[in-house]
Amino acid sequence: MLHIASINNVRNGMQMCAYTLYHSEEMTNPVAGFFLGFCIIMVNFFAESVNLVTQMNNSDIPTLLNKYIAFKVLLEGPDFYGKQRENFKIKKALSAPLVINKVDNPRYD
């Protein structure tokens, strides 16, 4: 059931990898961008597999619910923190749409 909660994180990692592959000329280090997206995917797969193994070893319902709640809190921790910091300057910068202007640089031709 918790794999539904981690689908968005895996999708973000896949989109980061795809964007890096198709727009590598816009980045100074496309390998790092692809690697970060790949790490997001692998960490979520690892966390999901650990969660499944842990759930299979539990036999009582209260323990299963405790593990479910703990994993859900770990997945939603960054979102919860971001909502608490509404006046955080970086949040305002990240919420604006990304505009890429053509730069007059021979490197980008």
C-alpha positions in Angstrom: 0.0 0.0 0.0 2.9 2.4 0.7 4.3 2.0 -2.8 1.5 4.4 -4.0 3.0 7.1 -1.8 6.5 6.7 -3.3 5.3 6.7 -7.0 5.7 10.5 -7.2 9.3 10.4 -5.9 10.2 7.7 -8.5 8.5 9.7 -11.2 10.5 12.8 -10.3 13.7 10.8 -10.5 12.7 9.4 -13.9 11.8 12.9 -15.2 15.1 14.2 -14.0 17.0 11.5 -15.8 15.0 12.1 -19.0 15.4 15.8 -18.9 19.2 15.4 -18.4 19.3 13.0 -21.4 17.3 15.2 -23.8 18.7 18.6 -22.6 22.3 17.9 -21.7 23.5 20.9 -23.6 21.8 23.2 -21.1 23.7 21.8 -18.1 27.3 22.3 -17.0 27.5 18.8 -15.6 24.7 16.5 -17.1 26.3 13.4 -15.5 25.6 14.7 -12.0 21.9 15.5 -12.9 21.4 12.0 -14.3 23.2 10.4 -11.3 21.0 12.3 -8.9 17.8 11.2 -10.7 19.0 7.6 -10.7 19.9 7.8 -7.0 16.3 9.1 -6.3 14.9 6.0 -8.1 17.2 3.5 -6.4 16.7 4.9 -2.9 13.0 4.7 -3.3 13.2 1.1 -4.6 15.5 0.2 -1.7 13.2 1.8 0.8 10.2 0.0 -0.7 11.9 -3.4 -0.7 12.9 -2.9 3.0 9.4 -1.9 3.8 8.0 -5.0 2.1 10.4 -7.4 3.8 9.6 -5.7 7.2 5.8 -6.1 6.6 6.2 -9.7 5.6 8.0 -10.5 8.9 5.3 -8.8 11.1 2.3 -10.9 12.2 0.2 -8.5 14.2 -1.7 -5.6 12.9 -0.6 -2.9 15.4 3.0 -3.4 14.4 2.1 -3.2 10.7 0.3 0.0 11.3 3.2 1.5 13.2 5.6 0.7 10.4 3.2 2.1 7.8 2.9 5.4 9.7 6.6 5.6 10.2 7.3 5.0 6.5 4.6 7.5 5.5 6.1 10.2 7.7 9.6 9.6 6.2 8.1 10.0 2.7 6.2 13.1 3.5 8.8 14.8 5.8 10.2 17.1 3.2 6.8 18.2 2.1 5.7 18.9 5.7 8.9 20.9 6.3 8.3 22.9 3.1 4.7 23.8 4.1 5.9 25.0 7.5 8.4 27.4 5.9 6.1 29.5 3.8 8.4 32.6 4.1 11.5 30.6 3.1 13.2 32.5 0.2 14.2 29.4 -1.7 10.6 28.2 -1.8 9.5 31.4 -3.5 12.3 31.1 -6.0 11.5 27.4 -6.8 7.8 28.1 -7.2 8.3 30.5 -10.1 8.3 28.8 -13.5 11.7 28.2 -15.0 12.5 30.4 -18.0 15.5 29.5 -20.1 16.8 32.3 -22.3 19.1 31.8 -25.2 22.6 32.8 -24.2 25.0 34.3 -26.7 27.8 31.9 -26.0 29.6 29.8 -28.7 29.4 26.9 -26.3 25.6 26.6 -26.7 25.6 26.9 -30.5 
